[in-house]
Amino acid sequence: MRVVVGWALVFVCALIFALLVNNGASHLGIPDYIWLPVNLTLFLYILQRYVGRPMSAFLDARREGIAEELATARTQLEEADRLQAEMKKRLADIEGEIAEVKARAETDGAAEAERIAQQTTLDEERFLKRVEDEISRREAETRARLAQDTADLTAQLARDLLSRDMTDADRSRVFGRSLDAMRHLEGEE
């Protein structure tokens, strides 16, 4: 119904225009004031039917395509915004983790340095103790060797001195005293 009213309106407008410019001419025996509105209305109808509808369908399809592309673009934009927010959150989390690891590494490093310093002190004390023990042991060995060497040398000197200055009578007297001392010792037991 609306379409008929629209075409009737076009026809009436063309009729009014033809009456206003009426110059009394005619085409095919039809006066211009009727020929022009009918011709214009028929031309517009054919134009609308064979050009307007396909053009309208094309434009509708294009409008729908653009609307779909726009909806897709909005969806992609929302997805991109969501991903950007997620990446920012992840980046912030990673920066927090990095700061935490850094702080933990500094703390662990300080604790490890303290542990190494303590271990070094203990190792140094043990080493010094071993060195002192080794020095004491060698000193005792040296003193014992020196005492043995001194005793050996003293005995050798005494032997040399006795063999050179001692006579057979002195030897018999020493031997006799030694026997008496041994007998005396046997008698005490």
Rosetta blueprint (number, residue, H / E / L):
1 M L
2 R H
3 V H
4 V H
5 V H
6 G H
7 W H
8 A H
9 L H
10 V H
11 F H
12 V H
13 C H
14 A H
15 L H
16 I H
17 F H
18 A H
19 L H
20 L H
21 V L
22 N L
23 N L
24 G L
25 A L
26 S E
27 H E
28 L L
29 G L
30 I E
31 P E
32 D H
33 Y H
34 I H
35 W H
36 L H
37 P H
38 V H
39 N H
40 L H
41 T H
42 L H
43 F H
44 L H
45 Y H
46 I H
47 L H
48 Q H
49 R H
50 Y H
51 V H
52 G H
53 R H
54 P H
55 M H
56 S H
57 A H
58 F H
59 L H
60 D H
61 A H
62 R H
63 R H
64 E H
65 G H
66 I H
67 A H
68 E H
69 E H
70 L H
71 A H
72 T H
73 A H
74 R H
75 T H
76 Q H
77 L H
78 E H
79 E H
80 A H
81 D H
82 R H
83 L H
84 Q H
85 A H
86 E H
87 M H
88 K H
89 K H
90 R H
91 L H
92 A H
93 D H
94 I H
95 E H
96 G H
97 E H
98 I H
99 A H
100 E H
101 V H
102 K H
103 A H
104 R H
105 A H
106 E H
107 T H
108 D H
109 G H
110 A H
111 A H
112 E H
113 A H
114 E H
115 R H
116 I H
117 A H
118 Q H
119 Q H
120 T H
121 T H
122 L H
123 D H
124 E H
125 E H
126 R H
127 F H
128 L H
129 K H
130 R H
131 V H
132 E H
133 D H
134 E H
135 I H
136 S H
137 R H
138 R H
139 E H
140 A H
141 E H
142 T H
143 R H
144 A H
145 R H
146 L H
147 A H
148 Q H
149 D H
150 T H
151 A H
152 D H
153 L H
154 T H
155 A H
156 Q H
157 L H
158 A H
159 R H
160 D H
161 L H
162 L H
163 S H
164 R H
165 D H
166 M L
167 T L
168 D H
169 A H
170 D H
171 R H
172 S H
173 R H
174 V H
175 F H
176 G H
177 R H
178 S H
179 L H
180 D H
181 A H
182 M H
183 R H
184 H H
185 L H
186 E H
187 G H
188 E H
189 E L
